[in-house]
Amino acid sequence: MLQFQEFQLTQMYNESLVHLQAGEYKQAQFLLETIIQDPLSVNAEVSIHIKLLTFLLNKVLSVVSHL
């Protein structure tokens, strides 16, 4: 189940990047914030994959927030 949740979050991240490329910043920001608020992203005992995803999310979200 955990791997499926990780997959879903990764898919949402990829979708947010597609929105960024299309100039749809609000939609990208919404998806990124949704992922960050997901309990799996907040959990301190997650896999390295989720930790990396969370790092990338914060980095991209900081850029999107200033557009």
Backbone as CSV, one residue per row, in Angstrom:
resi,resn,N_x,N_y,N_z,CA_x,CA_y,CA_z,C_x,C_y,C_z
1,MET,0.829,-1.210,0.000,0.000,0.000,0.000,0.865,1.262,0.000
2,LEU,1.954,1.233,0.747,2.836,2.386,0.829,3.442,2.711,-0.540
3,GLN,3.827,1.695,-1.278,4.408,1.917,-2.600,3.386,2.551,-3.546
4,PHE,2.138,2.157,-3.431,1.094,2.748,-4.267,0.902,4.223,-3.920
5,GLN,0.932,4.551,-2.635,0.792,5.947,-2.215,1.972,6.772,-2.729
6,GLU,3.182,6.202,-2.655,4.354,6.892,-3.182,4.194,7.130,-4.683
7,PHE,3.690,6.123,-5.386,3.476,6.240,-6.821,2.487,7.360,-7.128
8,GLN,1.401,7.427,-6.374,0.387,8.467,-6.597,0.970,9.860,-6.387
9,LEU,1.762,10.026,-5.334,2.373,11.329,-5.073,3.357,11.695,-6.177
10,THR,4.102,10.709,-6.648,5.052,10.956,-7.735,4.318,11.350,-9.013
11,GLN,3.197,10.703,-9.284,2.395,11.051,-10.456,1.868,12.480,-10.345
12,MET,1.430,12.863,-9.156,0.942,14.229,-8.954,2.075,15.232,-9.172
13,TYR,3.265,14.887,-8.710,4.427,15.761,-8.905,4.707,15.927,-10.397
14,ASN,4.698,14.822,-11.125,4.931,14.881,-12.571,3.866,15.725,-13.262
15,GLU,2.630,15.580,-12.818,1.537,16.377,-13.384,1.747,17.863,-13.106
16,SER,2.242,18.180,-11.920,2.499,19.585,-11.588,3.581,20.162,-12.502
17,LEU,4.584,19.349,-12.858,5.628,19.823,-13.761,5.077,20.091,-15.154
18,VAL,4.124,19.282,-15.585,3.472,19.501,-16.881,2.728,20.840,-16.857
19,HIS,2.045,21.114,-15.752,1.334,22.389,-15.621,2.318,23.560,-15.622
20,LEU,3.455,23.377,-14.973,4.472,24.428,-14.971,4.946,24.729,-16.386
21,GLN,5.224,23.685,-17.144,5.684,23.867,-18.520,4.643,24.575,-19.377
22,ALA,3.385,24.354,-19.066,2.293,24.976,-19.827,1.979,26.388,-19.330
23,GLY,2.684,26.827,-18.290,2.433,28.159,-17.747,1.229,28.224,-16.828
24,GLU,0.727,27.082,-16.412,-0.436,27.008,-15.517,0.055,26.941,-14.073
25,TYR,0.530,28.081,-13.589,1.209,28.131,-12.302,0.297,27.862,-11.109
26,LYS,-0.915,28.358,-11.165,-1.841,28.143,-10.046,-2.163,26.656,-9.880
27,GLN,-2.404,25.958,-10.989,-2.707,24.528,-10.923,-1.494,23.757,-10.426
28,ALA,-0.306,24.133,-10.893,0.917,23.475,-10.436,1.106,23.694,-8.937
29,GLN,0.887,24.914,-8.489,1.034,25.231,-7.072,0.036,24.438,-6.236
30,PHE,-1.185,24.334,-6.717,-2.208,23.567,-5.999,-1.766,22.113,-5.816
31,LEU,-1.284,21.492,-6.889,-0.845,20.097,-6.803,0.341,19.936,-5.859
32,LEU,1.300,20.839,-5.945,2.471,20.756,-5.080,2.082,20.904,-3.604
33,GLU,1.200,21.844,-3.321,0.756,22.033,-1.940,-0.050,20.835,-1.450
34,THR,-0.824,20.223,-2.331,-1.582,19.026,-1.967,-0.643,17.892,-1.576
35,ILE,0.417,17.727,-2.339,1.391,16.670,-2.046,2.089,16.939,-0.720
36,ILE,2.479,18.177,-0.498,3.183,18.521,0.745,2.307,18.278,1.965
37,GLN,1.004,18.489,1.833,0.093,18.305,2.958,-0.313,16.854,3.170
38,ASP,0.032,15.993,2.235,-0.307,14.576,2.367,0.417,13.994,3.583
39,PRO,-0.271,13.189,4.385,0.343,12.611,5.583,1.631,11.833,5.292
40,LEU,1.716,11.230,4.139,2.921,10.483,3.790,4.123,11.416,3.645
41,SER,3.905,12.605,3.132,4.990,13.575,2.984,5.435,14.136,4.326
42,VAL,4.532,14.191,5.265,4.817,14.759,6.578,5.492,13.748,7.503
43,ASN,5.232,12.476,7.270,5.758,11.405,8.121,7.278,11.398,8.101
44,ALA,7.886,11.394,9.266,9.347,11.428,9.380,9.993,10.095,9.023
45,GLU,9.243,9.029,9.051,9.812,7.701,8.824,9.423,7.155,7.444
46,VAL,9.577,7.979,6.436,9.225,7.559,5.086,10.459,7.108,4.330
47,SER,10.247,6.572,3.163,11.351,6.091,2.336,12.179,7.251,1.795
48,ILE,13.344,6.929,1.324,14.218,7.942,0.724,13.555,8.563,-0.504
49,HIS,12.734,7.790,-1.187,12.019,8.300,-2.362,11.113,9.472,-1.972
50,ILE,10.364,9.316,-0.904,9.460,10.389,-0.457,10.259,11.575,0.083
51,LYS,11.362,11.314,0.755,12.197,12.418,1.240,12.733,13.238,0.073
52,LEU,13.169,12.554,-0.979,13.649,13.255,-2.166,12.513,14.015,-2.833
53,LEU,11.366,13.387,-2.945,10.205,14.038,-3.542,9.832,15.294,-2.755
54,THR,9.844,15.212,-1.450,9.510,16.358,-0.603,10.529,17.486,-0.797
55,PHE,11.795,17.131,-0.902,12.829,18.139,-1.160,12.569,18.854,-2.482
56,LEU,12.312,18.074,-3.527,12.048,18.662,-4.842,10.784,19.514,-4.832
57,LEU,9.771,19.038,-4.118,8.518,19.800,-4.016,8.760,21.178,-3.424
58,ASN,9.485,21.208,-2.333,9.748,22.488,-1.675,10.550,23.419,-2.578
59,LYS,11.487,22.860,-3.299,12.301,23.657,-4.204,11.452,24.246,-5.340
60,VAL,10.647,23.412,-5.977,9.803,23.874,-7.084,8.725,24.827,-6.572
61,LEU,8.149,24.533,-5.440,7.083,25.379,-4.889,7.620,26.774,-4.554
62,SER,8.851,26.859,-4.089,9.406,28.169,-3.793,9.560,29.014,-5.058
63,VAL,9.853,28.356,-6.174,9.950,29.065,-7.445,8.561,29.480,-7.927
64,VAL,7.606,28.556,-7.875,6.253,28.832,-8.344,5.610,29.947,-7.528
65,SER,5.887,29.986,-6.269,5.273,30.997,-5.400,5.692,32.417,-5.785
66,HIS,6.812,32.524,-6.438,7.307,33.856,-6.826,6.957,34.241,-8.263
67,LEU,6.202,33.412,-8.943,5.823,33.732,-10.330,4.533,34.517,-10.370
